[in-house]
């Protein structure tokens, strides 16, 4: 079934507010921040809580696209551009990738690779020349080497302070009407449960039985908020196929996360509260496409029934393309020399 994106024409963004519930029981563990702990805040309706931040959710939206067993994108998304980093020790074994790295192309493992990719990117963008930044060329270069930067944002400050892209897809999870569910536990030491001050075996060294407090939360409502900046994606000026591919990829990331177990932490697993169709809150009659519609299944000829994989293949370097002479998406392999 074809996904009708014409409903998005003229819309600046696409918004979703997706009700969640705790998978078992009522308590859940929110994200914690250094020197802050859980991020509670007041709203006109009462006490609320940031369960998962935008930066953490960006990592999770990338994680549902990554195959940990094969150290590659999942099969449905093969052809998307990213940089693979290998060890420079003769083994050429996988080390990391721009999909996994917090700073993407600005990762030190890519910047300090032995292949000079940063120098190549700088040359292709043209920032070595004097004058204003050629932003269209910058965006084409991101599509070529790391398409995820166009959705999740990037700041190539080590190359040039002007090379910045904001997030085009942003998601976060909040809980409203929250209350603290205080509990605790103890770390048992079966060898030496009591303190031994004289022997230097104290709690600070990890010896002895160590009780600890624990705060979890309950909530009246838990909501996953998602925003896709359609105007920003269209403003890249990368052509109709690339624009459609980026929108479908953003929708796929959201769908794949929702369809996943949504286990954020040991004591924090969610599921859809109502199930069924997920409707946009600002675009009438637009629903989040199913995974089947987005990627579908692969037949015996290697063709996918969904809309996204054929678009990716169209925009990616093919077996008959000369990789060095095209701006199409590709996987670039570099070796970290550290």
ZIGIRA-V247087 format. One record per residue. N is the residue number from 1. RES is the residue in one small letter. SS is DSSP state (H for helix, E for strand, C for the rest). NEAR is the number of other ideal C-beta (glycine too) atoms within 10 Angstrom. Layout:
# ZIGIRA-V247087
N;RES;SS;NEAR
N;RES;SS;NEAR
This chain:
# ZIGIRA-V247087
1;x;C;11
2;x;C;6
3;x;C;19
4;x;C;10
5;x;C;17
6;x;H;8
7;x;H;15
8;x;H;17
9;x;C;8
10;x;C;9
11;x;C;15
12;x;C;12
13;x;C;17
14;x;E;25
15;x;E;14
16;x;E;23
17;x;E;14
18;x;E;22
19;x;E;14
20;x;E;21
21;x;E;15
22;x;E;19
23;x;C;13
24;x;C;10
25;x;C;11
26;x;C;12
27;x;C;16
28;x;E;27
29;x;C;18
30;x;C;26
31;x;C;20
32;x;C;11
33;x;E;11
34;x;C;5
35;x;C;4
36;x;C;8
37;x;E;11
38;x;C;17
39;x;E;15
40;x;E;15
41;x;E;10
42;x;E;8
43;x;E;10
44;x;C;4
45;x;C;10
46;x;E;10
47;x;E;17
48;x;E;20
49;x;E;22
50;x;E;18
51;x;E;28
52;x;E;22
53;x;C;16
54;x;H;15
55;x;H;14
56;x;H;16
57;x;H;25
58;x;H;21
59;x;H;14
60;x;H;17
61;x;H;23
62;x;H;22
63;x;H;15
64;x;C;17
65;x;C;19
66;x;E;17
67;x;E;12
68;x;C;8
69;x;C;6
70;x;C;10
71;x;C;15
72;x;E;17
73;x;E;21
74;x;C;14
75;x;H;12
76;x;H;21
77;x;H;23
78;x;C;14
79;x;C;21
80;x;C;23
81;x;C;24
82;x;E;26
83;x;E;25
84;x;E;18
85;x;E;24
86;x;E;21
87;x;E;15
88;x;C;16
89;x;C;11
90;x;C;6
91;x;C;8
92;x;C;11
93;x;C;9
94;x;E;14
95;x;E;19
96;x;E;17
97;x;E;25
98;x;C;27
99;x;C;22
100;x;C;18
101;x;C;19
102;x;C;9
103;x;C;16
104;x;H;25
105;x;H;26
106;x;H;19
107;x;C;20
108;x;H;12
109;x;H;21
110;x;H;27
111;x;H;16
112;x;C;13
113;x;E;23
114;x;C;12
115;x;C;18
116;x;C;11
117;x;H;18
118;x;H;18
119;x;H;11
120;x;H;14
121;x;H;23
122;x;H;17
123;x;H;13
124;x;H;15
125;x;H;23
126;x;C;13
127;x;C;19
128;x;C;10
129;x;C;10
130;x;C;5
131;x;C;7
132;x;C;7
133;x;C;15
134;x;C;14
135;x;H;15
136;x;H;11
137;x;H;14
138;x;H;21
139;x;H;19
140;x;H;19
141;x;H;23
142;x;H;24
143;x;H;22
144;x;H;19
145;x;H;23
146;x;C;25
147;x;C;26
148;x;C;24
149;x;H;24
150;x;H;25
151;x;H;24
152;x;H;24
153;x;C;18
154;x;E;21
155;x;E;17
156;x;C;25
157;x;C;12
158;x;C;15
159;x;C;18
160;x;C;14
161;x;C;10
162;x;C;14
163;x;C;23
164;x;E;12
165;x;E;20
166;x;C;11
167;x;C;18
168;x;C;23
169;x;E;26
170;x;E;20
171;x;E;24
172;x;E;19
173;x;E;27
174;x;E;21
175;x;E;23
176;x;E;15
177;x;C;15
178;x;C;23
179;x;E;12
180;x;E;14
181;x;E;15
182;x;E;9
183;x;E;11
184;x;E;9
185;x;E;10
186;x;E;10
187;x;E;11
188;x;C;11
189;x;C;16
190;x;C;6
191;x;C;8
192;x;C;12
193;x;C;12
194;x;C;10
195;x;C;14
196;x;E;12
197;x;C;8
198;x;C;6
199;x;C;9
200;x;C;9
201;x;E;17
202;x;C;12
203;x;H;13
204;x;H;9
205;x;H;9
206;x;C;10
207;x;C;18
208;x;C;18
209;x;C;14
210;x;E;14
211;x;E;10
212;x;E;8
213;x;E;8
214;x;E;11
215;x;E;15
216;x;E;17
217;x;E;22
218;x;E;16
219;x;C;23
220;x;C;13
221;x;E;15
222;x;E;23
223;x;E;18
224;x;E;23
225;x;E;16
226;x;E;26
227;x;E;19
228;x;E;25
229;x;C;18
230;x;H;22
231;x;H;11
232;x;H;19
233;x;H;23
234;x;H;16
235;x;H;13
236;x;C;20
237;x;C;11
238;x;C;21
239;x;C;12
240;x;H;8
241;x;H;12
242;x;H;21
243;x;H;17
244;x;H;17
245;x;H;26
246;x;H;25
247;x;H;22
248;x;H;22
249;x;H;24
250;x;H;24
251;x;H;23
252;x;H;24
253;x;H;27
254;x;H;25
255;x;H;20
256;x;H;20
257;x;H;20
258;x;H;20
259;x;H;12
260;x;C;11
261;x;C;9
262;x;C;18
263;x;E;12
264;x;E;19
265;x;E;13
266;x;C;7
267;x;C;16
268;x;E;20
269;x;E;16
270;x;E;22
271;x;E;14
272;x;E;15
273;x;C;13
274;x;C;10
275;x;C;8
276;x;C;7
277;x;C;8
278;x;C;21
279;x;E;14
280;x;C;20
281;x;C;13
282;x;C;13
283;x;C;17
284;x;C;7
285;x;C;8
286;x;C;20
287;x;E;14
288;x;C;19
289;x;C;22
290;x;C;16
291;x;H;16
292;x;H;12
293;x;H;19
294;x;H;23
295;x;C;24
296;x;C;19
297;x;C;11
298;x;E;14
299;x;C;9
300;x;C;5
301;x;C;5
302;x;C;8
303;x;C;12
304;x;E;18
305;x;C;14
306;x;C;22
307;x;H;21
308;x;H;25
309;x;H;22
310;x;H;15
311;x;H;18
312;x;H;23
313;x;H;15
314;x;H;14
315;x;H;23
316;x;E;19
317;x;C;19
318;x;C;11
319;x;C;4
320;x;C;5
321;x;C;12
322;x;C;7
323;x;H;10
324;x;H;7
325;x;H;8
326;x;C;13
327;x;C;14
328;x;C;16
329;x;E;22
330;x;C;19
331;x;E;18
332;x;E;21
333;x;E;15
334;x;E;23
335;x;E;16
336;x;E;20
337;x;C;12
338;x;C;10
